[in-house]
Amino acid sequence: MNYHVMEARHVFGHRIWLRCRDGSEGVVDLDGELTGPVFEALHDVDAFKRFRVDEVFHTLVWENGADMAPEFLHSRLHVTA
C-alpha cells in the first residue's frame, strides 16, 4: 500500500515527521488525536516519542500496544516542500 510509513522521526511535542511509500513526507501533529484508553499514556511526551515503525504493518506503534493506521497518518500529513 502506498500509505505505508517507511521512516519516522520525533519532531517535538506530539509531532512526528513521516515519509510514506508513495514518496510524500511531512509532519503529522497527533496532539488532538490521542483519545481513548490506549492513547492516555501517550499524553506524556517522553512516552509518546518512544514509537517505532513496525516492519510488518508499516505504521507507528508504541510500547503500550497503541498504533495508528498508516492511512490515518497519511490523511493528516502536512506535506513539506
Stockholm file with secondary structure:
# STOCKHOLM 1.0

chainA/1-81         MNYHVMEARHVFGHRIWLRCRDGSEGVVDLDGELTGPVFEALHDVDAFKRFRVDEVFHTLVWENGADMAPEFLHSRLHVTA
#=GR chainA/1-81 SS CTTCEEEEEEEETTEEEEEETTSCEEEEECGGGCCSGGGGGGGSHHHHTCEEECTTTCSEEETTSCBCCHHHHHHTCEECC
#=GC SS_cons        CTTCEEEEEEEETTEEEEEETTSCEEEEECGGGCCSGGGGGGGSHHHHTCEEECTTTCSEEETTSCBCCHHHHHHTCEECC
//
